[in-house]
Amino acid sequence: MYRQKMMPKPLLLALVWILGAATWCENATAQDQPAAQDRPPNVVLILADDLGVFDLGCYGRSDHKTPNLDRLASEGIKHTSAYCGLPICSASRASLLTSKYPARLHLTSYLPGRADAPSQRLLQPQIEPALIPSASTLAEALKQSGYATGIFGKWHLGGGDSAATAQGFDVSIEPPGNGDPLTTGGKNENLITDKAIEFIQANRDKPFFCYVPHHSPHIMLNEQPSKIERNAQAWNPLYAAVIESLDDSIGKLLTAIEQSGQASNTIVIFSSDNGGLHVPEGHPTPATYNGPHRAGKGYLYEGGLRIPLIVRWPGKIAQGRTIDAPVSLLDILPTILDAARIEAGKSVGPVDGQSQFAAWTQNKTPAEDRVFFWHLPHYTNQGSKPSGAVRRGNWKWVEDYEMQTGELFDLSSDPSEQNNLAKTQTEIALQMHQLLVGWKSSIAAQECVPNPRIQPELHAELYLEQNASLIDGRTQTAKQIAESWAPWRSGMNKAIEKQQTKLKKTPSGITLLARDSLPHGKRIRFEPETYKNVVGYWTEVDDWVEWSMQIPKEGTYRVELHCGCGSGNGGSMVDVQIDSPKADSTENLTQTLEWKVRETGHFQNIVIEPLGVLKLQAGAGKLRVKPKTKAAAAVADIREIHLIPVSE
């Protein structure tokens, strides 16, 4: 009989322990290393509200206490020439999350916008009442790729189909703009931070996108008296105290990321939606000044457009770098998608921004001669008039739509934009103007029209006799500015009393979506891919598409197409035919609007194209889109069509 020789029990136990430990280590290494290497980076995007480029110590401000943001800058990249999409709240936020120019989205102001007033020479266009639901966002692209997504703070891009949870965010916590300085924070910065930390801690097992758009330091300002006293020597002690609290809350968030063990695989981005508020508004004294840069929030001068932009990604981004070449908030989306190894073209479609991934991770320099555009067809609460701007290289063009004049600056020698070279550099000025005109046409930008009810004396008082863009906090105290500009502030406020803001759409409008269309012909079809979502493949002139609809009430409707057309394909002539009931008849009335397709640079580079207005009767109707000529390879792509009631 065979008898197995037994190993002594203590030795057996020791061997089991050693083998088990070795196996555990091997398994842990096998499981953890690929996870660290293959898992996409987390993204924490922190956005301040109305924080100027000169408000942080790391950007040269000596009377503001910002040690946490200064440390963040020392651990990563500081951009000195970062630009917002527009120097005003909702417009800038929309461009950040979509990488689309605000003018392309027809969202070029804050929501709901400043009302027209008799002090204006021009009437403002009616903007979208929210971020259009069909716009693809950074949150949607990341969510589709397995990210947990959360927003904690200020959305300000609409509700319903445009709410944050409808635009890609799993979690949306949006506290009001003011809180308790002793608990939640004067601008609820502590509450916002605490909720963001909870989200980060709850999503250790998957990549996350944590968007933290603070209300701070937007007016109205509120802070603990002791903290205000501690900042008594600042240019504006209340504002400095609010900045200190914002910095404290960001420090708490950074500590939580580090303590969670996820710092090495987390991209932290800090920026602001626009420049600092340099005029008295909400409070008797202005909030801040923007260093050597002219003007502030609401203006297309550098003080309104330049923003802080700080990026940290340990091990991927070198510490202590400064990038002086111009970049844009529109670049954030394509850069993050590159970092997450997500192809932008197949997740959100074409974008207006440019990826800075190589600049961040490979120490490459962004293009110095890149062209940047801005279109602000509005009067703002800060005193600016409708205007446009272009930057190409060191040249900057600022165009006044009221007076149809422009200013040309060389930013390399004149960063304060004080020396207008338009009359001496006439050829460059003309080139910059033509760039602006061509760009606006390519994106179907909305324009102003003359105001028939203008009061010239009021216009002169607010816009000609004084120029609020020239207020300079470097040469005046906040108190001096408050005293000298109080009458102007009062006049600006009174100008819009009893005036009503007019937004583009009303709930009673008709929306026709590509997915609900009925294509006719050989090739035309609905293309359902997320980044497309269009009626497309329109390569045959005899192909056409129609929609059935119910016209809710009799009235005048404005017809708008959301459409795109690739480079070299513009110029097709198309009929848009609408059948509606004929008054006092059982027959239908067919009315036709003509559409000349404009080139937009890409078939999914969607613009909002106004076609005209029609009077329609209530009842069942149809809308057909039929080409008459095809200029090149394809006609166009259509994502949706809107029929919008017009007030008589």
CORDAPE-V542370 format. One record per helix or strand. SS is the DSSP state (A for helix, B for strand). FROM is the first residue (numbers start at 1). TO is the last residue. Records with the same first field share a line. If there is no record, write none. Layout:
SS: FROM-TO ; FROM-TO
This chain:
A: 9-38 ; 57-59 ; 67-74 ; 89-98 ; 102-105 ; 138-144 ; 160-162 ; 164-166 ; 189-202 ; 225-230 ; 237-259 ; 263-265 ; 302-305 ; 331-339 ; 344-346 ; 357-361 ; 426-442 ; 456-464 ; 468-470 ; 478-495 ; 514-516
B: 42-48 ; 77-83 ; 122-123 ; 148-152 ; 171-173 ; 208-213 ; 266-272 ; 306-312 ; 321-323 ; 327-328 ; 371-376 ; 387-392 ; 395-400 ; 405-410 ; 449-450 ; 510-513 ; 518-520 ; 525-527 ; 534-536 ; 544-551 ; 555-566 ; 573-581 ; 588-596 ; 601-616 ; 619-629 ; 637-645
